[in-house]
Amino acid sequence: MQVAAGCEGSPAATEGGDQQSSKKPRLAAEPLLLHVPVKQEMVVHQAAGAGGDGAAVVAADHGSRMEIAVKMDVTLLHCPLCISPLKPPVLQCKGGHVACGGCLAEPCAECGGAFDVRSKVMDAVVSSTTAECDHDGCGRYVTYHELDGHRGECPHAPCDCAVPGCGFAGPAPALLGHLTALHSMPVYNFQYGKVLALQLPASLEPRGLLVGDEDGRAFLMVGGALGSGAAVSAVCVRAEAMLWPRYTLKVWASGPAPAPNRKADTVMAEIEVTSSRVPGAVAVEELAYLAVPPKLLVGAGPSRRMSLKIRIDKFTS
C-alpha cells in the first residue's frame, strides 16, 4: 500500500539531536520512504492546506505492504561513531545503542558497552528506508545507505560548464545545449563505429564537442600544445562513477600529402575514454592521448592545423 503523509520528528527526538550537535555535525532532515508490512492496503492523501488532522484514509484491497512518506532526523540512520549511513549488519550494545559493522571493535560512546548483538529491527529499517535522488530529472527512490553511490553514477548528476569563469551546472544534455547556445562551442556529430575526418587547429582552440547521433552523448575534446607538437584526447561528459556504457576512442593524425610512391606518415592511439562531471578541469596530462609530432602539423605559428580521423566505439556489456 502507499501512504503519502508529512510527519515531524517527536520533541524527544529533536531534543536528543540538539544535545549531540556539539559533538558531531548534524545532518538535515530528508524525506524518506519507509516500507512497512500491513494487513490491508490503504491510501492516505493529505488534504490541501490542512494539517496532520485533515488526512483522509481510504481502505483498499488487501495487500502485504504499505509505503509512507515521512520526514525524520536522518542522523538516526547514521552510525554515531563514524557518521556513515547504517547498513546491515547493524550492531547494538546492551544499552540499546547502535553502530555499523565497521565500528564493531569500538566501545559505545554513550555507555562504553561492546557492540556484540545484531539489531534485526535496525537491519530491517535501514534496508527498507529509501530517499529520493535530488538531481533534477531523476526522481528515483534509492535505499538510503546506497544514496551517495547512486548520486555518483546518476545520469542526471549536474555537470559543470567547461568554459572558465562560467558557473552553469546541469545534466549533461542541458550542458550540451548551454555550451552550444551560449558559448558557441563547435559541435562535430559522429556515428559510433564510423570514422569522422576533421581539420582542427593544433591548439584545439576553440575546444569542440563530439556528439553521438545515436544517444546525444557529448565528448569534450582535450589537448593543445605538446612541446612543438600537439596532444589530442577526449573526455565523456557524465558522472565519473557511470561504468556503462563504456567508450573507446581511436584517433589518427596524418601528415601532408607524401611524395610520389611514398606513404603519408600516420600516428594512432586507442584510448579508454575517461568520464567527468567537470570536463573543463581535466588536463590532457591526466588522460591517455595521441601525441602528434611537429612534422604532421601544417602551417606555422597559431595557424598550425592537424588532420585527424576519429572513431568512437560504444560498449554496453
BELKA-V410416 format. One record per backbone hydrogen bond with DSSP energy under -1.0 kcal/mol. NH is the residue of the N-H (numbers start at 0). CO is the residue of the C=O. Records with the same first field share a line. If there is no record, write none. Layout:
NH = CO  CO
This chain:
2 = 66
3 = 43
13 = 9
14 = 10
15 = 11
16 = 12
17 = 13
18 = 14
19 = 15
22 = 19
23 = 19
31 = 69
32 = 129
33 = 67
35 = 65
40 = 60
42 = 57
44 = 55
49 = 46
53 = 50
54 = 51
55 = 44
57 = 42
59 = 40
65 = 35
66 = 0
67 = 33
68 = 2
69 = 31
75 = 72
76 = 73
77 = 74
78 = 83
82 = 78
85 = 76
90 = 98
91 = 116
92 = 96
95 = 92
98 = 90
102 = 99
103 = 100
105 = 102
107 = 112
111 = 107
115 = 113
116 = 91
118 = 89
122 = 118
123 = 119
124 = 120
125 = 121
126 = 122
127 = 123
128 = 124
129 = 32
130 = 141
132 = 139
137 = 134
141 = 130
143 = 128
145 = 142
146 = 143
149 = 145
150 = 146
151 = 147
152 = 149
153 = 149
156 = 153
158 = 169
159 = 276
160 = 167
165 = 162
169 = 158
174 = 170
175 = 171
176 = 172
177 = 173
178 = 174
179 = 175
180 = 176
181 = 177
184 = 178
187 = 208
189 = 210
192 = 311
193 = 190
195 = 309
197 = 307
199 = 305
201 = 303
203 = 200
208 = 185
209 = 218
210 = 187
211 = 216
212 = 189
215 = 211
218 = 209
219 = 234
220 = 207
221 = 232
223 = 230
225 = 228
228 = 225
229 = 291
230 = 223
231 = 289
232 = 221
234 = 219
235 = 273
236 = 217
237 = 235
240 = 151
241 = 238
245 = 314
247 = 312
248 = 270
249 = 310
250 = 268
251 = 308
252 = 266
253 = 306
254 = 264
261 = 258
266 = 252
268 = 250
270 = 248
272 = 246
275 = 235
280 = 277
281 = 278
285 = 282
286 = 283
289 = 231
291 = 229
295 = 292
296 = 293
297 = 304
302 = 299
303 = 300
304 = 297
305 = 199
307 = 197
308 = 251
309 = 195
310 = 249
312 = 247
314 = 245
